[in-house]
Amino acid sequence: MLRDRFQAIALEYGRHKTPRVSAKGHGDLARMILAEAEKQGVFVSQDPQLLSLLARLEVGDEIPQDMYTAVAVILSWVYWLKGMEPGDEKKGLPRAP
């Protein structure tokens, strides 16, 4: 029997002080997350080591401090690709509760 090891984890940053897990799933759910990301023009990174660390978290969890550097590398690349600067992610967003 083969198990589908396909996984996806989505991160959100800008509405909260630290990045958070906004979605995660395996198999068909992971494919749906990736399809929606593509549809919305969201950057997708393939980093198996970071994925295995993030998989320990639940949806809504903040990224723990020991993952800041790894996540910051991904976010800095996203900023560069989108022509953004630090702080741009907070412009025009409603405040988090």
SULHU-V929318 format. One record per helix or strand. SS is the DSSP state (hx for helix, st for strand). FROM is the first residue (numbers start at 1). TO is the last residue. If there is no record, write none. Layout:
SS_FROM_TO ; SS_FROM_TO
This chain:
st_7_12 ; st_20_26 ; hx_27_40 ; hx_48_54 ; st_62_62 ; hx_65_82 ; hx_88_90
